[in-house]
Amino acid sequence: MERLVVLFCLVLVGSVSCQLDTPQKIVDYLSSNLQVQYTITTNMEDIGGFARTKGFLTFTNNGNTDVTDTSWEIYFCSIRLFEPETLHADPLLGKELGTSKLAVYHINGCLHKISPMAGFTGLAMGVSVRADYVTSDWQSSRTDVSPNWYVVASTAEARTILSTAGQSLDFVTDFTSPDQWKRRDYDTYNPYSPEDRYELNADVSDLGGNPLIITPTPKEVVYNSGNKVVVSSGDWVVVSGEPATDNAANYLADKLGMKWVDVSKQPLSRYILLSIGQVVDTIGNNIDNDEAYRIDVQTNGETVMVVGTTTTGVIYGAQSTWSLYVNSPELPEVTVVDYPRFGYRGMMADVGRNFVTKESILKLLDVMGMYKLNKFHFHLSDDEGWRIEIPDLPELTEIGGYRCHDLTETKCVISQLGSGPGISTSGSGFYTVAEYREILQYADDRGIEVIPEIDMPGHGHAAIKAMEARYNKMKDTDPVGAAEYLLSDPDDTSQYVSIQYFRDNAINPCIASSGNFVRKIVQEIKLMHADIQPLKIFHFGGDEVPHGAWEDSPACASSGKTPAQLMEDFIYSVATWVNDEGLDLGGWEDGLMKDLYNTYDRSKMPNANVFGYAWNNIWEWGGGSRAYALANADFKAVLSHATDLYFDMPYEPDPEERGFYWATRFTETRNTFNYMPDDVYENIEVDLFGNPMTKEQVCQTVGCIPLNEAKRSNVVGMAGQLWSETQRTPEQFDYMVYPRLLPVAERAWHKADWESLISDPVERKRQRDADWELYANTLGYKELARLDELGVTYNVPTPGAKWKAGGEIAARCNFPGLQIEFSCDNGMSWTDYKEGQRVPVGSDVLLRTRSADGSRTSRTVTLAGPSSNNHLRPGHVPWNN
């Protein structure tokens, strides 16, 4: 909480003078009275062939005194490097911002600082100082700017500047011009107008809800008669057929509001029996799949029989039984036979960049269980934070688990990603051993395998700093023990910058202590899993190791090897260490490949399975074949493609939508639903700027490695991913994950008929669109309400609308069944929209969509009156989630 600022002021003729005579008073005054404004003017600059953004900062003294002292500094996170032509080469040199006499410096990662130069005359009250800037790359979204800028002076306690505090990002000026959101002159994307959005959903009619639709789609659903059985009479029970089904029976009974009993107390009728046994399809064939289940609803005997081939199959049968029961007190006489398309159906959550609460993770596991996703990839470390307790190495969480303003990084990791100067934000947090084990148990109860990731050798800043702090604390009393887990060569003078602008984030592979550290971490995490869910896969990350790392490390120079060779050796060593613990290995695609398409030698990795998570399908970059390169080389490929399965991308090409857009300008729920995992090249549609692309064009220009049919089984599944740079609250986390996670489950579990129509893309699109229409109705009428019951703050889609004759408006949203509201008095009152709605002719109309339970709304958009020309952009509505 910000401290109350108390200043002693003297009233003079025509002015008020306050005594800012200590560093703390200066900090307190500026944090309360400095208005920061961040303006992006154009994204379409090109300097030396590199994309650049131009804009300006405005600093206004809104207080009651002049600030003549120049000893203060402002710290802030920018995911784009300020003044890259200067600061990339020498971050300590500093660069004046325009002619402001304010210089900007790069600290590390995204952290920058601005400080007065010689000749800066101060901040007079009521006066604004403009500071022009250039940054690397593009800034096409409000969330490209991080909140919680803070001011520092000498030994004073740092304070967040209140005008930048919180999550609203109101200090970023509105995007009103294509120059601000377009990235190139050939960028086709503009924010959707209400009319655009209306037409984009023209093929999604309101079909009404069908409560009996199960998501994801089962293999077989056969209605045996028109009879129904009432299961809400109050005397039904759930029966556990054996101890192995007790957990599933207890879960289902809780969801249905019934009692559960073991088989010895099974009544003659009105029961749901869960058991393990052979699953057969509707024509009597045995199903050979460990996750198969069958449901038989028998109206004659008033029973529901749920059989799974394993405990996991029973859990999935219980989930589908619950789905049949939702919104319907009666069940039809039906047989459901089901098993999955892929064995790997997953979700990755990054908790390193911004910490995600245990409660949000448990909620994610609840949803994953509901929709039969079975792999939770837990990204537990990154440059910006270490999130799992290792009791023997407390510095990992005591220092690496917290962010604050400490440039020495002996108390915490430096502030990143808008976490501000203190530790009470999403920049700080970790899971204790007990909390991690609670997560494990929760996942295991829902049939979900937890795959922990400790990212290395890149993305190691937090761990490196923690182990340096450990070394410095112990070196005088126990120099040998102090160096046991050191991750950096103290004499390394290598100059490099990672893709996130870290200059010290590569764990050194040439010192024995790095190996000690890796083995220690693997063993400790394996021990946490042992009696709950034995660890099977350890994910080592391996991605984005910066060029130039280790080039000037004396420890590495003695090896006579290049950095590329050192990286390869490190991968083989990690694989061996992990295999020594009896574990399979997982890694991102770039951690398993020497170059664009050549993998490391699989024969030098002794693990029974090595899982490669293939993310790069930005087609024009040329890496879209990596999934097949991995599979052909006997790695187990997990399709994790960024353009369809990365949930840190925005839902729409709109500056007001949260998220990054380096892989694709946007990924709406429908994009994920349309993803076709059997032939990744069939997903080629547009480039990064929205220009049409075809499979033929891509394969001719950058090449398309075919999947060896004999290796097809090496493509083991697919997963959604959420990187957390722009998610700082539980609500923001939910907003980005849901409902996009549900079509991941659909595609990973069920292969739609239209996916096979490769030779007739027109017919495939027709069938796919019809399938989406049904799916969208199922979300709107059924599944989103189920998420509401779990407290999930999913993205509520923004409505589309247009004017019709006579003052009538037409409106619709992505998911029929959700209520659209409108206002003709600038939001003072709201009315439920009904088809054929009439409003006063000529007035602007505000529209928004409500969540299924009515508790939340979408972004508000403006349908300009018919006589207005203001159709291009809706007004800015601040972020509240």
N, C-alpha and C positions, 0 to 999 in steps of 0.2 A: 504494500500500500504506500502511495506517495505521502511523504511527510508534509504536514501543514507548514506553509512558508510564512514566517513572521519576520517582517522587516521594519526597521525604525525609519520613518519618513519625516521630512521637514517640509511643511507647506510654505512655499515662497510665492512671490508675486507672479501669478500666471503659470506656475508649474509646481510639481511635487518632486522632491529630491530624496532618494533613499540611499542609505549608506551601504554600498556594496564593497565593503572594505576587507572581506575575507573570501578565500576561495569558495567556501561552502555557501556564503550568501550569493555569490555570483552564480554558482550552479543552481541554487534554489530559485533564484530570480529567472534565469534563462529557461529552466525547465518548465516554469509556470507561464511565462510571458512571451516566449519566442514562438511565433507562428511560422511553421515551415510549410512551404508549398512546392510541390514537385510537378513540373510540367514537361510533358513529352511533346515535342513539336513535329518531328519527322523520323520515320524509321527507314527511309529510303536513301540514306546517304551511303556512299561507297568510297572507302579510302584504301587505296592500294589493293583493290580487289576484295576487301573485307567489308562485311555489312557493319554499319554504324548507326547509332541512334543519336540524335541531337535534341537538346532540351535545355531547360534552365531551372534552377532552384531559386526560390525567393525566401529570404529570411526577414521577418518583420518583428520589430520590438513593439509589442502591444501593451507593454507595461507603463509604469509611471515614472521612469527615470532613464537616463542615458546610461549605456554600458560602455565605458571608456577603456576598461581593462581588456587586454588581448591575450590573457593567459589561458583562456578556455579552449576546449576542443569538442567537436561533435563527432560521435561515432555512429555508424549506420552500416547496415548490410545492403549490398547491391549484388545481385546474381550476375550482373553485367559489370565487367571491369571498367571503372571510370578512367578516362584519358588513356586508353590502352597503348597508344603509340609511345607514351612516356613511361607509364607505370609498369607495363609488361617487362620492359627492359630493366628498370630500376625503381622498385616500389618505394624506396626511401627518398628518392629525389624530389618527389612532389611536383604538382603541376597547378598553376594558377587557373582558376575557373573563370574564363572570360577575362574581364578587367576588374574583378571584384576585390582583388587583394586577399582572397581566400584561396588557400591551396588545399588540394586533395591528395591523400596518400593511400596506398594500399597496404593493409596490415597483414592479413592472411585469410585464405578462404574468401568469403564474401565480405569480410569486415574491412571497411574504409574509415578514414577520418578526414575531417575538414578543420583547418585551423587558420587563424589570421596570420597574414604575412607582414613583413615590415612595410609600413605605410598604410596599413588598415586603420581607419580613423574611428572605429567603434560602431556601435549600434545605437543610434539616437532614438529616443522614444517616438513612436509613430512613423518611423522611417523604415523603408524596405531596401534591402541589398539584393541585387540580382546576380546570380552566379551561373554563367552558361557552362554547359558540359557536353562532352561526347562520351558515349559508352560503346563497348563492343556489342556486336550482334543486335538483336531487336528487342524492343520493349513494346509489345502490342497488347498488353493486358495490364489491368490495374494491379493484379497480384504479382507482377514482375517486381514491384516495389515492396519492400518489407517494412513493417511497422516498427515502433518502439525505438526510434532514434534516441540517443542519450548524450548528455553533456557532461564533460569532465573538466576539472581544473585542479591542478596540483594534487594535494592530498585529500581533497574534498571527496565525500561519497558521491559516486556517479548517480545521476537522476535521469529518468526517462522524460523526454520532452513531451508534455501533455498533448500538444497538437498532433503528435504522431502516434499516440498511445492507443492500444486496443486493436481491434480487428476491422474497423470500418474502412480504413485507408482513405478517409475523406480528404486528407491533405494532398492526395494525388488529384490533379485537376481532371475534369471530364474529357473523354474522348469524343470529339465532335467532327473530326475530319478524317478522310481516308489516309492522309499523310501520317496520321498517328497510329493507325492500325494495320495498314498495308506494309508488307515487308519488301516488296519489289514492285516495279511497275507492272509485272505480269502476275502479281498476286490477285487471284480471282475473288478472294473472300471479302465480304462485307458483313457487318452484323445483320442478323435477320430483322426485318421489319415485321410487325404483326401480320401483314399481308403475305410476306414470304413464308412465314411459319405456318400460316393457314394452308397455303398451297403445298408445302412440303408434307403435310399430313392428310392430303386430299384422298389418299387411298386407304385410310384407316377409318372405317365406318364404326358406328356404335352398334355392336352385335349383342349387347347385353351380357350378363355374366353367366357362366356355367360353373357352379361350385364343384362339380365332379371332375373337372380337368385337373390332372396331376402334373406338376412341374418339378423336375424335368420330365419330358414325355416318356412314358413306359414303352417297352417293346410291344406288348399286347394288352389290349383292354377289350374284353368280350362281355357284352351284356347278355345274360342267359335267359332273361325273361323280362316282362314289364313289372314284376313284383318288387316291392320295397319292404324294408324292415326298419322300424323305428328304433334308433339306438340311444335316444335321449330320455328314455322312460324312467331312469333313475335306479333301475335294478340290474343294469349290465355291469359286468366286471371284466377286468383284463387278467388273463391267466398266464402265468409263466410256466411253460412246459418243462423247464429244467433250469438249474442254477445259472447256466451260461446266458439265459435270456432274462434274468431278473432285472438287469439294468434297463433293458429296452422296455420291459413290461412296466416298470416303475415310471419311466419317462412317458410312455403312451398314456398310462392311467392318469398321470398328472395333467397332460394336455387335454384329455377328454373329460376330466372331472369325474373319473370313476375310481373305484377301489381296485387294487390288484391283489391277487392271491396266487399261491403256488398250485401245482397241478392236483395236489391231494384234496383241494377244496373246490375243484372245478364243478360248477353246477351243470344241470342237464341241458340248459339252453341260455340264451342271452349272455353270451360271453365272447370275448376276443382272445383266441388262443395263439400264443407265440411259441414257436418250436423250431428246432434245427433239424433239417432232413434234406432229402433229395428234392430238388426243384425240377418240375417237369413243365413243359409248355402245354398249350391247349390241345395239341394232337398227340401228346404222350412222349415226346422226346425229352431225354434228360438234358438239363442245362449244366454244362461244365464251366462254372464260373464262381469264384469264391464270394462274389458280392450279389449273387442272384437271390431273388425272393419271389414268392407267389402269394397272392391274396385271393381267398375265395369267400365271398359274402353269400351266405345261404339263407334265404328267406324262410324256407320250410322249417328248418330247425332253429332259426334265429341265432346263427353263429357266424363269426368271422374267423377264418383260419389263416394265419400268417406263418409261412414256412420260409426259412432262409437256409442257404447251404452252409453258412457260418454265422457266428454272432453278428458280424458286420451286415450280412444279408438280412438278418432279423431286424437290425436297427433301421435299415432302409425300408423294409416292409412296414415297420411301425410308423415311419415318417409318412409314407404314402397313405396309410390308413388314417392318420391324423388329417392329411390333406383332403381325403374323401369326406371326412366328417365336418370340415370347416364350412360354415354357413348352411349346413343341411342337417336337420335332425333325422333324415331318412337316408338309408343307403340302398342303392339298387342291387339286385342280384347280379353280381359281376365277378369276373375273374381277371386279375391283373398278373401278368408274368413279366418280369423285368430283370435286366442286368445291363451293365454299362458298356459304352463304346470303348472307353479308354480306362486303363488302370490308374492313371495319374490324372487327377482332376483337382486343380489346386488354386490357391490364392497366396500371394506374397504380400506381407505388410512390412514396410520399412519403419522401424521405431528408432533408428539411429539419428536421422536428421532432426525430427521432432518426436519427442516421446509420446507414446500412445498409452493411455491408461489401461490397467489390467481389465477394468470393466468393459472398455471398448473391445479389447481382444476377446473376452468371453462372449460378448454379444456377436462378434464376427464368427466365432466358432458355433454359436447357436444357429446362425443363418447358414453357414456352410453345412452343418448337419442336416438342416431342413431340406436342403437342395442337393444332398448327396455328394458334396465336394469332400475329398478325402485326404488332401495333403495341404498342410499349413506350413508354408515357407516363412520362417521367422527371421527377418533381417535384423540382427541384434547389435551390430556395431557398424560404425561409419566414421568418417572424419570428425563429424560433429558430436558424436556421443557414443559411449559404451553402456549397454543397457542390461547386463546380466551380472549378478553378483558372483564373484569367484573368491570364496573366503580367504584363501591363502594369498591372494593378490588384491587387498582391499583398495589400493590406489586406483584400480580400474574403474570402480564406481565412485569412490570418494572424490576423485578428480575427473576421470573420464566420463562419469555419469552426470556431471553438472556443467552448466555454462554460466559465466558471469564476466564482469569486466576485470580481468586479471591478465595483463599482457605477458606476464612471466609464465603463466599457465602452471603455477605451482599449487594453486588452490582449486582450479577448475579449468575447463577448456574455454577459450575466448568466445565471446558472444558471436553467434551466427544465426542467420535466417530469421531475424526479427525477434530474437529472444531477449533483447535489452540487456541492462547491466546487472540484473539480479538473478537469483536462482529459482524464483517462484514462478516459472513460466514453463512452456512446453519444451524449452531447451534442456531442462533438467529432469532427471528421473531414471529409475532402473527397477528391475524386478529382483527382489530377494530370492534366495534359493527356495524359500517356502512358497512365494508367489509364482515362481516359474513352475514348480511342481504342481501347484493348484491348476495352472493353465494346462499342464500335461494331462492331469486327471480329467479335466473338463473335456479336453479334446478326445481323449481315449474313450470316454463314455459315449461320444458321438461318432465313433468310428473314424476319427481323423488322426493321421500321423503328423507329428510335429517334426519339421526339418529345420534345425537351427543353422543360421549362417553367421559366421564371423569373417568379415571381409578382409582379405589379405592378398598380396602384400601391399597393394594400393589401398586407398581409403582407410589408412591406419593412423591418422593424426591423433585421435583421442587416445588410442592404446599407446602410441609412441610417447606422447606427453606424460601419460600416467606412469609408464615404466621409467621415464627419465626422472620424474619426481621421486619414484621409489629409490632409484639409484642414488640421487642426491641426498636423500634422507638417511641412507644406510652406508654410504661409501666410507665415512670416517670410522665407523665402528665395525663394519663387516664388509670390506671391499669385495670379497669373493661372492658373498651372497647378494650384494647390491647389484652386481653385473649379471646375475644368473638369468634374468629375463629381460635384459635390455634389448630394445628393438632397433636402436640406431647406433651408427658408428660415430663417436664423438668427433672424429677427425674428418668426417665426410664434408667436403665443400661443394658437392654437386649442386648445380643451379638448374632448377626445373620448376615448372608450374603445371599443376594438374588441371584437368578440365573444369574443376570447381575453384581454381586459383589457389590451391594450397601449395606451399613450397617445401613442405616437410612431412609428407603423408605416406611415403613408401617405406615399409618395413625392410630393413637391410637383410638380404638373404645370405650374406657372407660371414655372419657372425654366429657362432654356435648358440648364443643365447636366444636368437630368434627361433631356432628349432626347439629349444627348451620350452619357450613360450607356447608355441603351437601345440606341442605334445601335451603340455600341462592343461591347456584350455580344452582340448578334445577329451582328455581323461576326466576332467571335472564335470563337463557337460554330460558325458556318458554316464557318470555316476549319478547325476540328478535324475536321469531317465530310468535307471536300472530296474527299480521295483514298481514302476508305474507303466511305462511304455518303453521297453528297451530300444535304445537308439539304433537306427538302421543307416541313416544317411547323414553325413556331416558336409555342409555346404561351405566352401572356403572362399566364395566370391570370385576373386581373380581378375576383376574387371578394371579397366581404366587406369592401368599403371602408367604414370606420366613418363613421357620421353625425357631422357636426361637423368633419370634416377640412377644413382650408384656410379655414375661415370667418374666421379672424383672421390670415391671412397677408397682409402688405403686398404681397408680390409678386403675389398673386391679386386683391387688392382693386383694383389698377389696371386689371384686365381688365373690371371691371363685371359679371362673370358669377357666377352661383350655383355652389355646389359641384357640383350635378347637371350643369350645363352644362359645367363644367370637366372633369368625368369623361368626358362624351360627347366633348368635343374631344380629350382624351387618347387615348381609344380610337381615334378616327379617325387621330390622328397615329401611334400605334403601328402601326396597319394599314398606313399609307403607308410608314413606315420599313421594316417587314418586307417589304412588296411591292417596295420599292426594291432589296432583296437577292434578288428573284425567288422569294419564299417565300409559301406559304399561311400563314394565321393560325389559331391555336386559342385558345379561351378558355372558361372556365366560364360556365354560363348567365347568372349574375348579372353577369358582365362584358360581356355582349352585349345586356342588356335595360335599358330605361329604368325600367320598373316591372314589376308582376307579369306582364303578358302582352305589353307593347309592346317590340319589339326596337329597337335602334339602326338607323339607316338603312343598309341593306346597300349601297346605291349609293355611299355615301361610303367604302366600304372597297374599294380597288382590287384586292385579292387575288383570284386566280381562284377560290379556295375559302376560306371561313371556317368552321371547325369549332366547333360549340357543344356543350359537354359538359353534358348535362341531368341533374342529380342530384336535383332536388326532386320526389319523388313521395310526400311525407308528405301524404296526400290531404286531411286536414282543414285543412291550412295553405293550400290553394287554389292551389298552384303546380304541380300535377301535369300541367298542359297545356303547360308550357314547351317540352318537346321538340317538340311539334307547332307551337307558335307560331314556333319557330326554323326548322323545316323549311318551313313555309308562307311564311316571309319569305326563303327561298333561302339560309339557312345550312345547312351539313351537320351534321345532328344525330347525336351519338353518345350512345346511351342508357347512362347511368351511374347509374341510379336507386339511391338510397341504401338503400331498404328491402330490396332483393334483391341488390345488387351492391357494397355497401360492406362490406369485410371487416374493418373495425375494430369492427364490431358483434359481440356475443357469439354463441356457438353455441347457447346455451340461456338462458332467463330465470332465471339463477342468479347470486347475488352472487359466487360463486367462479369464474365464467367471466370471462376477460379481455375488456375492450373497453368502448366507449361505447355508448349506447343512445338517442341523441337522435332518431334517425330511426325506429327500430324496436327493440323490446325485445330481439329476437334474430334472427339469420339463420342457420339451419342449412343444410347442404349441399343438402337437399331443397328449401328455399325458392328457392335459386338455380336449381336444375334446373327448377322449376315456372314460372319467369319466362317470360312470353310477349311478345316484342318487337314483334309485328305489330300489336297493339292494346293499348297500355299500360293502358287503363282496365279491361281484363279481369283485370288483376292485383289489383284492389281486393278485399280480403277483410276486413281488420280495421283499426281505428285504432291509434294509438300505445299504447293501453292494453289492446289485445286484444279490444275490443268489435266485434262484427260490423258490417261496412259493405258496401254494395252499390254497384255502378256507378251505378245509378239514383239512389241517395241523394246521392252525391257530385256527380253532374252537375246535380241539382236545386238543391243548396245552394251549391256553389262554382263550378260550371260546368265543362264539358269541351269544350275547343276541338277540333273535328274536324280530322283530318289531311286536307288537300286531296289527293285521289287523284292529281292531276297532279304533286304534289310528293312523293309517297311515296319516290321514289328519293333524296330528300334525307335520309332516315333511313338513314345509311350503315353503322350497325353498333352494337355494344355493347361495354362494357368493365367489368372489375372494378377496384375501387379499394382501396388500403390506405393510410389515414392512420396515421401512426406514433406518435401521442402515448403510447400505452401499450405500445409494443414497444421494448424496450431491449436485446434480445439477438438473435442470429441465430435461436435456437430459437423465440423468441416471434414473430418475423417469419414463420417457416415455419408455425407453429401457426395463425396467423390467415389466411394465404393459402390453405393447402392443407388439405383437398382441394376447397375451394369454387371454386378457379380452374378445375377440370376441367369442371363443368357450365356455366361461362361459355363455354368452348370448345364444348361440346355445343350450346348454344342459338345461338351465333353462327355455327356451321358448318352445323347441321342443323335443319331445320324438321320437328318431329314431326307426325304425322298428327292427333293429338288437339288440336293448337293451333287447327285450323280449325273445331272443333265448337262454335262460339259459340252456335248456336241450341239446343244440347242440352247444358247444363253438367253434367248428371248423367252422361251417357255420356262426356263429355270427362274428367271426374274419374276414371271407371272406367278409361279407357284410359291416362290419365296415371299413375295409381297402378301399373298393370301395367308401364308403361314404366319407372317409377322402380324397381320391384322388380328388374327385369332389370339396370338401371344400377347399383343398389346392390350386387348380386351381382358385377357386373363390377369395381367398385371393390374390394370385399373380397377377391375371388379373384385379381385380376390387377393392376389399376392401382396400388394402394397399394404392392405389392411393387416395382413399377418405380420409384416415388418413393423407396422405401427404398434402392434401388441407387444413387440419386443423392445419398443422404445428407440427404434432405428430412425434417425432423422435423414432419410433418403432425399435425393434430389427430386423436388416437385417440379414437373416440366412447365416451362413458361408457355402460356397459351398463344395461339395464333388467332387473328380475327380480320375481318374485312367488312366494308360497308356494302349493303345492298340497297335496293330502291326504297324510297319513302322513309328513311331514317331507321331502317332495320339493319341490325348487325348479325353476322354469322361468326361463330367462334368455335374452336375445337383445340384439343391438346393431344399430345402423343398417346396418352393412355385413356381411352374412353372409360367412363365410370367415375372419373374425378370431376368434382364440381368446379366450374369456372364462375368467377364473380366479376362484376363490373361496377364502376363508379363514374358518375357524371358530375361529381362535385369535388374533384381533386382528392379523392380518398377520404372525404369526411364520412361517407356512408357507402355501404356495399350491398349489392343485390345479386342473388343467384341468377346466373344466366340461364335462359331457356331458349330453345330453338325458335327463331322468328322474333327475337327480342327487338323491341323498338325503343329508341332513345331520342331525346330532343335533337332535331336536325341541326347540324353545324357544330355541335359540341365535341370537344375531345373526350374520349372515353378511356379510362384506366381499366386494365384487365389483369387478373391474376388467377392462378389455379390453387385450389385447396388440396391438402393431403387427404388420403382416404378417410382418416378419422377427423378431419376438419380442424386439426390443431395448429397447422402451419400453412404457409402460403409460398408460392413461387416468387420469383422476381416480378415486380409490377412493370407492365409495359403500357405505352400510350398509343391508342389508335386515334390518329389525328382526325379532326372533323373533315368532312368531305371537301370543304373549301380551302383547307390548309395545305401548304406545301411541306409541312413538317412530317414527312413520312420516313425519313432516312434513319433517324436515331431515336430510340426511347430516351427519356430522361434518366439520369443516373439515380439509382436507388442504392444507398450505402449497404455494404455487407454487414449483416447482423449475425451470420452463422460462423 
